[in-house]
């Protein structure tokens, strides 16, 4: 096999260093430990950045996309991108869109501890990535990761969820709903599919071309006491709002507590001419007779106010879509997958 590895930093490229508060993990940069490559595999490497992934910015994303676009990958069997875990899900969604349709398998590989730590899963994750490519996995964007249950899973990049704070595990998501089965498991260097490969990540009806400009997105999660009046919309191109598990958010008309209602935000977004989208939005609540579940009145009020539901995508994917400008126009219902 002939594989190219793009190293961006992260824990898999970090080392312990002395800091003001004692020992810390920091990017090892050009002095990062070499990656363990099985015999019989030819590897080339490039390093567009050396950062901890929590420091990822839109400028870094642009650099990464330009770097990937400039790679000569003819004759390569696969591409591996080493990355930190903190923003892994967002970059997995980014590459799932930006590299669509991919010409070869692209696997994101990360680690829970630095390579020097015997308890690190980085070596196993990398070995599993090599194995997946050797098993002739179809072109696509994937993330491979060993969870705390001792099993190594392969996730579709477009379905990867953020690792919970303080946790060590990654999960997949189906249609923007609850966590579900990953795409496959890698056991003894062999790929065992657990379900069919997912459809392309872009629902029909969205523009598929990225014009090279990142949009400025305000992302909001619902919580009790949320004050929409505290958010400034100046300079924003879109707003993404999460939902409670029932596909709801506070949606009421009240002169006293009006700033606590998403309808207040909807009016402000409409006045500013920017889309207000909600995700993940349950497919069961889709309008037009294709739903199957009676929505709460708060959900109906959101839709009546022109808020755009994004079906079939996670919050992470929705945020990346809006950042890339792949969003419906205000006043239009989102396309169904």
C-alpha positions as a Markdown table, in Angstrom:
| # | Residue | x | y | z |
|---|---|---|---|---|
| 1 | Unk | 0.0 | 0.0 | 0.0 |
| 2 | Unk | 1.0 | 3.6 | -0.6 |
| 3 | Unk | -0.5 | 6.1 | 1.9 |
| 4 | Unk | 0.0 | 9.8 | 2.5 |
| 5 | Unk | -0.3 | 11.1 | 6.1 |
| 6 | Unk | -1.2 | 14.7 | 6.9 |
| 7 | Unk | -0.2 | 15.6 | 10.4 |
| 8 | Unk | -2.0 | 18.5 | 12.0 |
| 9 | Unk | -1.0 | 18.0 | 15.7 |
| 10 | Unk | -3.4 | 17.0 | 18.4 |
| 11 | Unk | -2.7 | 14.6 | 21.3 |
| 12 | Unk | -1.4 | 12.0 | 18.8 |
| 13 | Unk | 1.3 | 14.6 | 17.9 |
| 14 | Unk | 1.9 | 16.0 | 21.4 |
| 15 | Unk | 4.5 | 15.5 | 24.1 |
| 16 | Unk | 4.8 | 16.4 | 27.7 |
| 17 | Unk | 6.5 | 19.8 | 28.4 |
| 18 | Unk | 7.2 | 21.9 | 31.4 |
| 19 | Unk | 4.8 | 24.8 | 31.9 |
| 20 | Unk | 4.1 | 27.4 | 34.5 |
| 21 | Unk | 1.7 | 25.1 | 36.3 |
| 22 | Unk | 3.8 | 22.0 | 35.9 |
| 23 | Unk | 3.8 | 19.3 | 33.2 |
| 24 | Unk | 1.5 | 20.0 | 30.3 |
| 25 | Unk | 0.8 | 18.5 | 26.9 |
| 26 | Unk | 1.9 | 20.6 | 24.0 |
| 27 | Unk | 2.3 | 20.2 | 20.3 |
| 28 | Unk | 5.6 | 18.4 | 19.5 |
| 29 | Unk | 5.8 | 20.1 | 16.1 |
| 30 | Unk | 8.5 | 18.9 | 13.8 |
| 31 | Unk | 10.0 | 16.9 | 16.6 |
| 32 | Unk | 6.9 | 14.8 | 17.0 |
| 33 | Unk | 7.5 | 11.1 | 17.5 |
| 34 | Unk | 7.5 | 9.1 | 14.2 |
| 35 | Unk | 4.3 | 7.2 | 13.5 |
| 36 | Unk | 4.4 | 3.4 | 13.7 |
| 37 | Unk | 4.0 | 2.1 | 10.1 |
| 38 | Unk | 3.5 | -1.6 | 9.5 |
| 39 | Unk | 6.0 | -3.4 | 7.2 |
| 40 | Unk | 5.1 | -3.3 | 3.5 |
| 41 | Unk | 3.4 | 0.1 | 3.6 |
| 42 | Unk | 5.0 | 3.1 | 1.9 |
| 43 | Unk | 4.2 | 6.4 | 3.6 |
| 44 | Unk | 4.7 | 10.0 | 2.8 |
| 45 | Unk | 4.0 | 12.8 | 5.2 |
| 46 | Unk | 3.2 | 16.5 | 5.2 |
| 47 | Unk | 2.5 | 18.9 | 8.1 |
| 48 | Unk | 0.5 | 22.0 | 7.4 |
| 49 | Unk | 0.1 | 22.9 | 11.1 |
| 50 | Unk | 1.2 | 21.8 | 14.6 |
| 51 | Unk | -1.7 | 22.7 | 16.9 |
| 52 | Unk | -3.9 | 21.3 | 19.6 |
| 53 | Unk | -7.2 | 20.9 | 18.0 |
| 54 | Unk | -9.1 | 23.0 | 20.6 |
| 55 | Unk | -7.1 | 25.9 | 19.0 |
| 56 | Unk | -8.5 | 25.1 | 15.5 |
| 57 | Unk | -9.8 | 28.2 | 13.7 |
| 58 | Unk | -11.4 | 28.9 | 10.4 |
| 59 | Unk | -8.0 | 30.1 | 9.2 |
| 60 | Unk | -6.6 | 26.7 | 10.0 |
| 61 | Unk | -9.5 | 25.0 | 8.3 |
| 62 | Unk | -8.8 | 27.1 | 5.2 |
| 63 | Unk | -5.1 | 26.1 | 5.4 |
| 64 | Unk | -6.0 | 22.5 | 5.7 |
| 65 | Unk | -8.4 | 22.5 | 2.7 |
| 66 | Unk | -5.8 | 24.3 | 0.6 |
| 67 | Unk | -3.1 | 21.9 | 1.7 |
| 68 | Unk | -5.3 | 18.8 | 0.8 |
| 69 | Unk | -6.3 | 20.4 | -2.5 |
| 70 | Unk | -2.6 | 20.8 | -3.4 |
| 71 | Unk | -1.5 | 17.2 | -2.6 |
| 72 | Unk | -0.5 | 14.9 | -5.4 |
| 73 | Unk | -2.4 | 11.7 | -4.5 |
| 74 | Unk | -2.2 | 9.8 | -7.8 |
| 75 | Unk | -1.2 | 6.3 | -7.0 |
| 76 | Unk | -2.1 | 6.6 | -3.3 |
| 77 | Unk | -4.4 | 4.0 | -1.8 |
| 78 | Unk | -5.5 | 6.2 | 1.0 |
| 79 | Unk | -5.1 | 9.4 | 3.0 |
| 80 | Unk | -4.7 | 9.6 | 6.8 |
| 81 | Unk | -5.2 | 12.9 | 8.7 |
| 82 | Unk | -3.9 | 12.9 | 12.3 |
| 83 | Unk | -6.0 | 15.3 | 14.4 |
| 84 | Unk | -6.8 | 16.1 | 18.0 |
| 85 | Unk | -10.0 | 14.8 | 19.6 |
| 86 | Unk | -11.5 | 18.0 | 20.8 |
| 87 | Unk | -12.7 | 19.3 | 17.4 |
| 88 | Unk | -12.4 | 16.0 | 15.5 |
| 89 | Unk | -16.2 | 15.8 | 14.8 |
| 90 | Unk | -16.3 | 19.2 | 13.3 |
| 91 | Unk | -13.3 | 18.6 | 11.0 |
| 92 | Unk | -14.7 | 15.2 | 10.1 |
| 93 | Unk | -17.9 | 16.9 | 9.0 |
| 94 | Unk | -15.9 | 19.6 | 7.1 |
| 95 | Unk | -14.0 | 17.1 | 5.1 |
| 96 | Unk | -17.1 | 15.0 | 4.5 |
| 97 | Unk | -18.5 | 18.0 | 2.7 |
| 98 | Unk | -15.4 | 19.6 | 1.2 |
| 99 | Unk | -14.1 | 16.3 | -0.3 |
| 100 | Unk | -17.4 | 15.2 | -1.6 |
| 101 | Unk | -17.2 | 13.1 | -3.7 |
| 102 | Unk | -13.8 | 11.8 | -2.4 |
| 103 | Unk | -11.5 | 9.9 | -4.7 |
| 104 | Unk | -10.0 | 7.7 | -2.1 |
| 105 | Unk | -10.6 | 6.8 | 1.5 |
| 106 | Unk | -9.7 | 9.5 | 4.0 |
| 107 | Unk | -9.3 | 8.5 | 7.6 |
| 108 | Unk | -9.0 | 10.8 | 10.6 |
| 109 | Unk | -6.9 | 9.3 | 13.3 |
| 110 | Unk | -6.5 | 10.7 | 16.9 |
| 111 | Unk | -5.5 | 9.6 | 20.3 |
| 112 | Unk | -6.6 | 9.9 | 23.9 |
| 113 | Unk | -3.1 | 10.1 | 25.3 |
| 114 | Unk | 0.3 | 11.1 | 23.7 |
| 115 | Unk | 2.3 | 8.4 | 21.9 |
| 116 | Unk | 4.8 | 8.2 | 24.8 |
| 117 | Unk | 2.0 | 7.0 | 27.1 |
| 118 | Unk | 1.7 | 3.2 | 27.1 |
| 119 | Unk | -2.1 | 3.6 | 27.7 |
| 120 | Unk | -2.5 | 5.7 | 24.5 |
| 121 | Unk | -4.9 | 4.3 | 21.9 |
| 122 | Unk | -3.2 | 6.2 | 19.2 |
| 123 | Unk | -1.0 | 3.3 | 18.0 |
| 124 | Unk | -4.1 | 1.1 | 17.8 |
| 125 | Unk | -6.1 | 3.7 | 16.0 |
| 126 | Unk | -3.4 | 4.2 | 13.4 |
| 127 | Unk | -3.0 | 0.5 | 12.9 |
| 128 | Unk | -6.8 | 0.2 | 12.4 |
| 129 | Unk | -6.7 | 3.0 | 9.8 |
| 130 | Unk | -4.0 | 1.1 | 7.8 |
| 131 | Unk | -6.1 | -2.0 | 8.1 |
| 132 | Unk | -9.3 | -0.3 | 6.9 |
| 133 | Unk | -7.5 | 1.0 | 3.8 |
| 134 | Unk | -6.0 | -2.5 | 3.2 |
| 135 | Unk | -9.5 | -3.9 | 3.4 |
| 136 | Unk | -10.4 | -1.8 | 0.4 |
| 137 | Unk | -12.9 | 0.4 | 2.2 |
| 138 | Unk | -14.7 | 2.6 | -0.4 |
| 139 | Unk | -13.7 | 6.2 | -1.0 |
| 140 | Unk | -15.2 | 8.4 | 1.8 |
| 141 | Unk | -14.3 | 10.3 | 4.9 |
| 142 | Unk | -14.1 | 8.2 | 8.1 |
| 143 | Unk | -12.8 | 8.4 | 11.7 |
| 144 | Unk | -11.3 | 5.4 | 13.4 |
| 145 | Unk | -11.1 | 5.3 | 17.2 |
| 146 | Unk | -10.7 | 2.8 | 20.0 |
| 147 | Unk | -13.3 | 3.4 | 22.8 |
| 148 | Unk | -12.9 | 2.6 | 26.4 |
| 149 | Unk | -14.8 | -0.7 | 25.9 |
| 150 | Unk | -11.6 | -2.0 | 24.2 |
| 151 | Unk | -13.2 | -2.1 | 20.7 |
| 152 | Unk | -12.0 | 0.0 | 17.7 |
| 153 | Unk | -14.8 | 1.5 | 15.6 |
| 154 | Unk | -15.0 | 3.1 | 12.2 |
| 155 | Unk | -17.4 | 6.0 | 11.9 |
| 156 | Unk | -18.6 | 7.8 | 8.9 |
| 157 | Unk | -17.2 | 11.3 | 9.2 |
| 158 | Unk | -20.5 | 13.0 | 8.5 |
| 159 | Unk | -22.1 | 11.0 | 11.5 |
| 160 | Unk | -19.4 | 11.6 | 14.1 |
| 161 | Unk | -20.5 | 13.3 | 17.3 |
| 162 | Unk | -18.3 | 15.3 | 19.6 |
| 163 | Unk | -16.7 | 13.3 | 22.4 |
| 164 | Unk | -18.4 | 14.3 | 25.7 |
| 165 | Unk | -16.3 | 16.5 | 28.0 |
| 166 | Unk | -14.3 | 14.3 | 30.3 |
| 167 | Unk | -15.1 | 11.2 | 28.3 |
| 168 | Unk | -12.8 | 9.1 | 26.1 |
| 169 | Unk | -15.4 | 7.7 | 23.6 |
| 170 | Unk | -16.8 | 8.7 | 20.2 |
| 171 | Unk | -20.2 | 7.8 | 18.8 |
| 172 | Unk | -22.1 | 8.0 | 15.6 |
| 173 | Unk | -25.5 | 9.5 | 15.1 |
| 174 | Unk | -28.4 | 8.7 | 12.8 |
| 175 | Unk | -30.4 | 11.4 | 11.1 |
| 176 | Unk | -29.6 | 13.9 | 13.7 |
| 177 | Unk | -31.1 | 11.8 | 16.5 |
| 178 | Unk | -29.8 | 9.6 | 19.2 |
| 179 | Unk | -26.4 | 7.9 | 19.1 |
| 180 | Unk | -26.4 | 4.7 | 17.1 |
| 181 | Unk | -24.1 | 2.0 | 15.8 |
| 182 | Unk | -20.8 | 3.1 | 14.1 |
| 183 | Unk | -20.3 | 2.1 | 10.5 |
| 184 | Unk | -17.9 | -0.8 | 11.3 |
| 185 | Unk | -15.7 | -2.4 | 13.8 |
| 186 | Unk | -12.1 | -3.4 | 13.2 |
| 187 | Unk | -11.1 | -6.7 | 14.8 |
| 188 | Unk | -7.7 | -8.3 | 14.3 |
| 189 | Unk | -7.0 | -6.1 | 11.3 |
| 190 | Unk | -10.2 | -7.1 | 9.6 |
| 191 | Unk | -13.1 | -4.7 | 8.8 |
| 192 | Unk | -16.5 | -5.9 | 10.0 |
| 193 | Unk | -19.4 | -3.8 | 8.7 |
| 194 | Unk | -22.2 | -3.3 | 11.1 |
| 195 | Unk | -24.5 | -1.6 | 8.6 |
| 196 | Unk | -24.7 | -0.2 | 5.1 |
| 197 | Unk | -22.6 | 2.9 | 4.2 |
| 198 | Unk | -24.6 | 6.1 | 4.7 |
| 199 | Unk | -25.9 | 8.3 | 1.9 |
| 200 | Unk | -23.9 | 11.3 | 0.9 |
| 201 | Unk | -24.0 | 13.9 | 3.7 |
| 202 | Unk | -25.6 | 16.7 | 1.7 |
| 203 | Unk | -29.4 | 16.5 | 1.6 |
| 204 | Unk | -30.9 | 17.2 | -1.8 |
| 205 | Unk | -31.7 | 20.9 | -2.4 |
| 206 | Unk | -28.6 | 22.4 | -0.8 |
| 207 | Unk | -26.0 | 24.1 | -2.9 |
| 208 | Unk | -23.1 | 21.7 | -3.3 |
| 209 | Unk | -20.4 | 24.2 | -4.2 |
| 210 | Unk | -18.3 | 25.9 | -1.6 |
| 211 | Unk | -17.1 | 29.3 | -2.8 |
| 212 | Unk | -14.1 | 29.5 | -0.6 |
| 213 | Unk | -15.6 | 31.9 | 1.9 |
| 214 | Unk | -16.4 | 30.8 | 5.4 |
| 215 | Unk | -19.6 | 32.3 | 6.9 |
| 216 | Unk | -19.9 | 33.7 | 10.4 |
| 217 | Unk | -22.3 | 31.5 | 12.3 |
| 218 | Unk | -23.8 | 32.1 | 15.8 |
| 219 | Unk | -24.5 | 28.8 | 17.4 |
| 220 | Unk | -26.9 | 28.6 | 20.4 |
| 221 | Unk | -27.9 | 25.7 | 22.6 |
| 222 | Unk | -31.3 | 25.9 | 24.5 |
| 223 | Unk | -31.4 | 26.2 | 28.2 |
| 224 | Unk | -33.7 | 27.5 | 30.9 |
| 225 | Unk | -33.0 | 31.3 | 31.4 |
| 226 | Unk | -31.7 | 31.8 | 27.8 |
| 227 | Unk | -31.9 | 35.6 | 27.0 |
| 228 | Unk | -32.0 | 36.0 | 23.2 |
| 229 | Unk | -31.7 | 39.8 | 23.6 |
| 230 | Unk | -28.1 | 39.3 | 24.8 |
| 231 | Unk | -27.0 | 38.0 | 21.3 |
| 232 | Unk | -25.7 | 40.5 | 18.8 |
| 233 | Unk | -26.5 | 39.6 | 15.1 |
| 234 | Unk | -24.2 | 42.3 | 13.6 |
| 235 | Unk | -21.8 | 40.6 | 11.1 |
| 236 | Unk | -23.5 | 37.2 | 11.3 |
| 237 | Unk | -24.4 | 35.3 | 8.2 |
| 238 | Unk | -26.5 | 32.6 | 9.9 |
| 239 | Unk | -27.8 | 31.4 | 13.3 |
| 240 | Unk | -27.9 | 27.8 | 14.3 |
| 241 | Unk | -30.1 | 26.8 | 17.3 |
| 242 | Unk | -30.1 | 23.4 | 18.9 |
| 243 | Unk | -33.3 | 21.8 | 20.2 |
| 244 | Unk | -34.5 | 19.9 | 23.2 |
| 245 | Unk | -35.0 | 16.1 | 22.6 |
| 246 | Unk | -38.6 | 16.6 | 21.6 |
| 247 | Unk | -37.7 | 18.9 | 18.8 |
| 248 | Unk | -38.7 | 21.9 | 20.8 |
| 249 | Unk | -37.4 | 25.3 | 22.2 |
| 250 | Unk | -39.1 | 28.0 | 24.2 |
| 251 | Unk | -41.6 | 29.5 | 21.7 |
| 252 | Unk | -44.2 | 31.8 | 23.2 |
| 253 | Unk | -45.4 | 35.4 | 22.9 |
| 254 | Unk | -45.1 | 37.3 | 26.2 |
| 255 | Unk | -44.4 | 41.0 | 26.6 |
| 256 | Unk | -42.6 | 40.5 | 29.9 |
| 257 | Unk | -40.4 | 37.5 | 29.1 |
| 258 | Unk | -40.3 | 37.9 | 25.3 |
| 259 | Unk | -36.6 | 37.8 | 25.2 |
| 260 | Unk | -36.7 | 34.2 | 26.5 |
| 261 | Unk | -38.6 | 33.0 | 23.4 |
| 262 | Unk | -37.0 | 31.9 | 20.2 |
| 263 | Unk | -39.7 | 33.8 | 18.3 |
| 264 | Unk | -38.0 | 36.9 | 19.5 |
| 265 | Unk | -34.8 | 35.7 | 17.8 |
| 266 | Unk | -36.7 | 34.7 | 14.7 |
| 267 | Unk | -38.1 | 38.2 | 14.3 |
| 268 | Unk | -34.6 | 39.7 | 14.7 |
| 269 | Unk | -33.1 | 37.3 | 12.1 |
| 270 | Unk | -35.9 | 38.0 | 9.7 |
| 271 | Unk | -35.3 | 41.7 | 10.0 |
| 272 | Unk | -31.6 | 41.2 | 9.5 |
| 273 | Unk | -32.2 | 38.9 | 6.5 |
| 274 | Unk | -30.2 | 36.0 | 7.8 |
| 275 | Unk | -31.4 | 32.4 | 8.2 |
| 276 | Unk | -32.3 | 31.0 | 11.6 |
| 277 | Unk | -31.9 | 27.2 | 11.4 |
| 278 | Unk | -32.6 | 24.5 | 14.0 |
| 279 | Unk | -30.9 | 21.1 | 14.2 |
| 280 | Unk | -31.0 | 18.3 | 14.7 |
| 281 | Unk | -34.7 | 18.3 | 13.7 |
| 282 | Unk | -36.5 | 14.9 | 14.0 |
| 283 | Unk | -37.7 | 13.6 | 10.6 |
| 284 | Unk | -40.8 | 12.4 | 12.4 |
| 285 | Unk | -41.9 | 16.0 | 12.8 |
| 286 | Unk | -41.6 | 16.8 | 9.1 |
| 287 | Unk | -44.5 | 18.6 | 7.5 |
| 288 | Unk | -46.4 | 17.6 | 4.4 |
| 289 | Unk | -47.7 | 14.3 | 5.6 |
| 290 | Unk | -44.3 | 12.6 | 5.9 |
| 291 | Unk | -43.9 | 13.0 | 9.6 |
| 292 | Unk | -45.8 | 10.6 | 11.8 |
| 293 | Unk | -45.5 | 12.3 | 15.1 |
| 294 | Unk | -47.7 | 15.1 | 16.5 |
| 295 | Unk | -45.5 | 18.1 | 17.1 |
| 296 | Unk | -45.7 | 20.3 | 20.2 |
| 297 | Unk | -47.3 | 23.7 | 19.7 |
| 298 | Unk | -43.9 | 25.2 | 20.3 |
| 299 | Unk | -42.5 | 23.3 | 17.4 |
| 300 | Unk | -45.3 | 24.4 | 15.1 |
| 301 | Unk | -44.8 | 28.0 | 16.2 |
| 302 | Unk | -41.2 | 27.8 | 15.2 |
| 303 | Unk | -42.0 | 26.6 | 11.8 |
| 304 | Unk | -44.8 | 29.2 | 11.4 |
| 305 | Unk | -42.2 | 31.9 | 12.2 |
| 306 | Unk | -40.0 | 30.8 | 9.3 |
| 307 | Unk | -37.4 | 29.0 | 11.3 |
| 308 | Unk | -35.7 | 26.5 | 9.0 |
| 309 | Unk | -35.5 | 22.9 | 10.2 |
| 310 | Unk | -32.4 | 20.9 | 9.1 |
| 311 | Unk | -33.4 | 17.3 | 8.8 |
| 312 | Unk | -31.0 | 14.4 | 8.8 |
| 313 | Unk | -27.9 | 16.1 | 10.2 |
| 314 | Unk | -26.3 | 16.5 | 13.6 |
| 315 | Unk | -25.7 | 19.8 | 15.3 |
| 316 | Unk | -22.0 | 19.5 | 14.4 |
| 317 | Unk | -22.8 | 18.9 | 10.7 |
| 318 | Unk | -25.4 | 21.6 | 10.6 |
| 319 | Unk | -22.8 | 24.1 | 12.0 |
| 320 | Unk | -20.3 | 23.1 | 9.4 |
| 321 | Unk | -22.8 | 23.3 | 6.6 |
| 322 | Unk | -23.8 | 26.8 | 7.6 |
| 323 | Unk | -20.1 | 27.8 | 7.9 |
| 324 | Unk | -19.5 | 26.7 | 4.4 |
| 325 | Unk | -22.6 | 28.6 | 3.1 |
| 326 | Unk | -24.5 | 25.4 | 2.4 |
| 327 | Unk | -27.7 | 26.7 | 3.8 |
| 328 | Unk | -31.3 | 27.3 | 2.6 |
| 329 | Unk | -32.5 | 30.8 | 2.1 |
| 330 | Unk | -34.7 | 32.4 | 4.8 |
| 331 | Unk | -38.3 | 31.6 | 4.4 |
| 332 | Unk | -37.7 | 28.2 | 2.7 |
| 333 | Unk | -38.2 | 24.9 | 4.3 |
| 334 | Unk | -35.1 | 22.7 | 4.3 |
| 335 | Unk | -35.0 | 19.8 | 1.9 |
| 336 | Unk | -35.6 | 16.4 | 3.3 |
| 337 | Unk | -32.9 | 13.7 | 2.8 |
